[in-house]
């Protein structure tokens, strides 16, 4: 049941006696259940913790973590003894999604309870919940929970994610560092609870919603290879809104510690990806239908799929006698009237008042609707609390009273406001008798009300008889939905409206009432087919499949953690990819006789942040030392033009240079430049340059770099999102207009380049190796260093050179990239500083060898010859 790496702590907390754990969860250790406030740098001692060896248990297990457990609790008192009874909460999404995981997947729930459990009862309650429900409760002190949930979550995160900025204390909540600390503390408590039950190399963890956004960091810090998914059930705001969050970087990095991040809509995912690009510099790629972000060697996958409803639960309620009885009552109550239905929580984002104002306008402009159309508004209790909830309730009551006073008459109440508790079957009955359902939320993560309405309108034979309908007749329904809710894209037959536009909402209501019957039936059939097949089980199954796919390479990757506090992240690399040992490199360098050294310039010898910087005196001196060694053939291969490279390296006499990705080459001690390719006619520039100019004029910060052999469109200084979008458009545009020309269009780091076909750094690498083979012995040492995609061609050539006989059978080959990232190279160094230090060591080794040789006049003569 528990991870072995955590059992020592459990032993300590249980007074030294080792508890017995099993997959059956028959025993829970008596662990501490209350935690204090946590700082951001807490738990550092666990940052490099490894995971356990793979378990032999074949059954898959999913640990589902949510803010609240899917349970209902009731206080019992018998024989003077207090106790608790628990039952499943059938309405909980966390419980419903279990249907999509399969019977062979064991599910454990981790979360808090709605009820406050006294400290003396917590251990017994935890034991009961584990044994009977596979639930692990996280007990949180009331004052801490209030700061966490009602403070940071509901008064800060939730409004911000729904596009409400805290411009004043009355609009949302101002950022409070103490509430943020409470948020961290609760997430840490949840992490501790997960650690009690996880077998890290076997179990999957699925974290739900914005309450637990930093939990992935705490779990990833403890178990580097944990199989971890996260799903956000709220909207994710645009970068202009999200960037106002003081802890924006911490939350993004925490989410990126997941393996799979789920969103209801593409818009939410797009906003998240934009934030990652703008604030972290992490870009995404789409391949074979999957979206992923490369983050320190790990691929973080993005899942876009709206959640569905539980068809089984809904159909079972439709068959209840209570439902049939309630439907009959409502049928009689609204006899001869058309019912428009709204079902919303009483909060500021549901747009209840906007809906009522539109209905008031409908009755004002259409007198024929008075007495015939009724608006039933079911107002569920608000999940939060505060002044804004009271204001919404007051405004709603005022508008309802005004409408009923103005248009009401004996036997006709235009608006029926239901703000008392309703059983689920009662709400179902309202769905069944409503001709149209209206959802006018100004912002909502998903909203399943339209889905429930559609299924209820499908009805049953018994309900059709109750409503005096022919069971064989086609079903019908109408939906008016806000374009700002998550379910809107999936309801193609609904009338979509901007809820802020009262006139538009009024028109939609009127249209819904006069739509011909066949069209209502067609819209209903389309919706019902989608909703019934994309239910919660389908959603959960699809998510779990993608989570398994995202985690399938965990076991073969080498992982270790870096960073402190919430800046923690995991480096994941291929087993054959390792940091270049300078000691090993220097040792190989000293014992070899014919060496080839190839290095990129931008991003290798100088930082990418200063791409046009000339090499400093230190770099020139190091290169000269390497070039003076007769055993070395040293080449700098760059995308720069030959004029710039000539000016920069004029003092390096024995240095070979490859310009414009190898189109031009100047060998050692040679004054003239040569081309590695047949003579070219660059007439294609007359086609490409006007196209690039068009995109330059429309993309602020971009510019064209004209080379002798190529044209480059650079957008490094442009807005990252717009620049990336324009680059994709330009790439497609250029490929189209240059389809019949002997050129290739390539996208690189902030560039789109057009160059002759076949031009790449790999050609230069082949030529340099051919030059070294002209010496008395085959090359026995090859070092190649670069930092971007263009250098991968060089890596590929030198890695295969040993197999095709181009190198000595005992040759030492070092292909090294800059930074830890996926590459064809087998080695990496962290940055340009480490690279210069490495070259300095090689240069020192050459000087020492030269001094040793100079002691013998005979050897000196031989060396000079």
Protein Blocks (a to p, Z undefined) as FASTA:
>chain_A
ZZfklmmmmmmmnoopacdddfkopaccdddfbdcdddfkgoklmmmpccddddfbfbdc
dddddfbdcbddddddeehiacddddddfkbmklmmmmmnojklccddddddfbdcdfkl
mmmmmmmmmmmnopacddddfklmmmmmmmmmmmmmmmmmnopacfbfklojaddfklmm
mmmmmmmmmmmmmmmmpcfklpccddedjklmmmmmmmmmmmmmbccddddfbdcddfkl
mmmpmklmmmmmmmmmpmbdcdfbfklmmmmmmmmmmmnopacddeehiacddeehiacd
dddddddddfklmmmmmmpmklmmmmmmmmmmmgoiacddddddddfklommmmmmmmmm
mmmmmmmlgokaccdddddddfbecjklmmmmmmmmmmmmmmmmmmgcehiafbacdfbd
cdfklmmmmmmmpmbdcdfbfbdfkopmlmmmmmmmnopfklmmmnopafkbccdddddd
dfkbfklmmmmmbccddfklmmlmmmmmmmmmmgcfklmmmmmmmmmmmmmmmcfklmmm
mmmmmmmmmmmmmmmpccddedehjlbccddddfklccddfklmmmmmmmpmbdcddddf
ehplpcfklmmbccdfklmmmmmmmmmpmkbccddddfbdfklmmmmmmmmmklccdeeh
hlaccdehiabdcdfbdcddfklmmmmmmmmmmmmmmmghiacdddfkbccddfklmcfk
lmmmmmmmmmmmmmmmmmmpccdddddehiacdddehiafklmmmmmmmmmmmmmbdcfb
dcdddfbfklmmmmmmmmmmmmnopacfkbccddddedjdddfbfbdcfblmlmmmmmmm
mmmmmmmmmmmmmmpmklmmmmmZZ
